[in-house]
Amino acid sequence: MSIFTLFPILVSLCYFGIVLGIVYVIHKWVNKLFILKQEQNDLLREIIKKMDNK
């Protein structure tokens, strides 16, 4: 195998790795947003319960 047959494979692997990395970062970011939104909802429920008890 010469360098000309390996080069397209290496470039393809690099692009594939970059795309996977971007998808992973977006996935982590969206998960973090969902977790924060759930925590916010839980805190608001607790505040409402405490206000109703007064």
N, C-alpha and C positions, 0 to 999 in steps of 0.2 A: 504494500500500500504506500502510495506516495503522499506527499503533503497536500496535494490537490484533492485527494479523496477524503482526507481527514478533516480538512478545513471546513467544508460545509457541515459536517457532522458536529464539529466543535461549536461552530456558530449557532447551529440549531439548538444544541444543548444549552448554550448560554442564554439564548432568547427564551427557551422553555423555562429555565431556572429563574430568570427575571420575572416572567409572567406568573409563575407559581409564587414567587416571593411577594409580588404585588397583591395577588389574590389572598394570600395568607394575612398580610397586613390589613387589608380591607375587612377580612373576616374577624380578626381580633378587634378592630375598631368598632364594628357593628355590634359584636357581642358585648363590648364594654358599654356602649350606649344603652343596650337593652338592660344590662345589669343596673346601671345607674338610674334608669327610668323606673325599674322595679323598686329599687331602694327609695326613690323619691315618693313613689306611690305608697309604700309601707309607712314612711314617716308622716305623710299627710293623713293617712288613716289613723295613726296613733294620735296626732294632734286633734283630729275631729272627735275621737273617742274621749279624750281628756276635756275638750270643750263641752261636750254633751254631758259629761258627768258633773260639771260645775253648776 
